[in-house]
């Protein structure tokens, strides 16, 4: 979900978001994605990655190691 929010932010009401609602809920709860617009001044109708999400995305290989 985090990589999709980086490259192609899905709409909050899209089928993609509905099908992946549990994953979106976890990512939003962890602060990895948000509906706050990138300008920080308004709300958006799409999910966007946060700085914490970028850090998690970059470190995903470290988390996947046994």
MIBALO-579748 format. One line per 2 residues: their letters; for each residue x, z, y negated of C-alpha. Coordinates in pm, whole numbers, padded with zeros to 5 digits. Layout:
<nodes>
A) X,Z,Y ~ ...
</nodes>
This chain:
<nodes>
XX) 00000,00000,00000 ~ 00277,00088,-00243
XX) 00447,-00249,-00205 ~ 00118,-00430,-00264
XX) 00059,-00227,-00582 ~ 00401,-00342,-00702
XX) 00371,-00715,-00632 ~ -00004,-00782,-00648
XX) -00210,-00483,-00768 ~ -00540,-00479,-00579
XX) -00867,-00423,-00759 ~ -01014,-00077,-00710
XX) -01335,-00231,-00577 ~ -01183,-00503,-00358
XX) -01233,-00536,00016 ~ -00861,-00466,00054
XX) -00907,-00130,-00119 ~ -01218,-00045,00079
XX) -01053,-00124,00412 ~ -00747,00084,00325
XX) -00924,00370,00147 ~ -00751,00648,00349
XX) -00406,00506,00271 ~ -00493,00459,-00095
XX) -00618,00817,-00109 ~ -00288,00948,00029
XX) -00077,00730,-00202 ~ -00284,00832,-00506
XX) -00270,01201,-00406 ~ 00108,01182,-00380
XX) 00122,01019,-00724 ~ 00259,00690,-00592
XX) -00023,00475,-00732 ~ -00263,00514,-01025
XX) -00539,00335,-01212 ~ -00376,00410,-01547
XX) -00276,00079,-01705 ~ 00097,00006,-01732
XX) 00078,00056,-02109 ~ -00028,00417,-02044
XX) -00305,00393,-02303 ~ -00607,00297,-02094
XX) -00755,00284,-01748 ~ -00734,-00025,-01534
XX) -00955,-00177,-01265 ~ -00649,-00220,-01042
XX) -00410,00011,-00859 ~ -00061,00022,-01011
XX) 00260,00174,-00879 ~ 00409,00476,-01058
XX) 00771,00574,-01105 ~ 00733,00812,-00811
XX) 00593,00524,-00608 ~ 00890,00306,-00694
XX) 01125,00583,-00580 ~ 00932,00623,-00255
XX) 00934,00247,-00199 ~ 01310,00230,-00253
XX) 01371,00524,-00019 ~ 01133,00409,00257
XX) 01424,00313,00482 ~ 01557,00667,00466
XX) 01216,00804,00564 ~ 01181,00564,00859
XX) 01506,00665,01030 ~ 01469,00894,01333
</nodes>
